[in-house]
Amino acid sequence: MAAEVIAFSVQTGSGGYAIARRVAERLGFRYYDWEITSEAARRAGVSPNDVIAAERVPSFLERMMQRLGAISTLSAEGATVFADPSPSVWNTALQSLTSDDYRQFIERVVEELADQGRAVIVGHAAQHTLRERPGVLKVLIHGSLRHRAQRLALEQGLDLAKAEAMVKQSDKDRRELLKTVYHFDWQDAGVYDLSINTDRLPDEFAIETVAAAAAELP
């Protein structure tokens, strides 16, 4: 059977977000990343910008969690699109919630998206939540600190030292969050079906490789 869901985990600066989006386009899958947050914010009665700002005003996330309750099927169409917050912003914001709150909220959303099928899900510990589900291809897009910092600096017009600091902080935040909440090492190659280092491999190769792997998933 071909993959019905592709769960991407990406290191900041690896190009993984763009690769995942283009894989979704190539396969005709729906793409979910911060769109999950946007839909959750809509249901909670807060704006996506409120969620992004939650690290400054923790009550926004607390209010969101109180009002969400049971989440029904997420809308596949018409999701509000907004600028991606950095992983460190989201991770910091989530510290206002308990680990159980956060985990249950995210797992519920990820599982519903997987139930719908034909989905690319980026982040949100989907590789862990869906680890036992058939038809899920789990992919890690990664690279060296040096190459990722260079790429981030180029893409965002940053000083190289600042870009390197951002990459390091993102890695630290994500590692600590997933260890604390989900109790697994997200950089363990054994978690994934496919791991691609983008230091020297072009994005188009990564896209074709993931698409081919999705078609061949047993």
C-alpha positions, 0 to 999 in steps of 0.5 A: 500500500502507498503511504496515506500520511507523511510525517515530516520532522525537520531541523531549522535551516534544513529546507525541510518545510519547503520540501514537505510542502512541495511533496504535498503538492507533488502527491496531491496531499493536504499540507498541515503545519501551523495550519493546525494551530490556526484551526485550533485558534479559530475553534478556541475563539482566539486569533492565530496572532494571539497564539503566536504571541502567547509566550508573552501573554500565556493566558491566550493558550490557557483560554484556548485549551479551556475552550477547545474541549473535544476536537471534531474533524478539522476542515481540510479546506479554507484554513487561515494561512499566516506567517510561520512562527519559529519553533522556539516561539511555539515551544516557549508558549507551550510552557504555560500548559502542562505536559499532559494538556499539550500532548493530548491536544496535539495528539488529538489533532494529528490523529484526526488528520491521519484518519482523513488520509492523504496528508503531509503533517510537519512537526507536532510529534506526528512521527511519534504519535503515528508510529504504530499506524499503518500507511504512515511514512516518517521522514527526517530532514536534517543537516549540519549546523554550519550548512543550516545556519548558512541557509537560514542566514541567506533565506532571512537576510541574517548575520551568520552568527545570529542565524547560527544562534537561532539554529542552536536555540531551535534544536535545544528547544525542540529536543527539550520539549519532545523529551519532556512531553513525549519522552523520545529523542526526535533525532534518533534515526530509528524513529524514521523510515527515511532520513535525508541530509540536505547539506549536499543533496538538492531539494528536488532530490529530496522531494523525489526521494520522499515521493518515491518512498511514499509510493513503495511503503509496504 
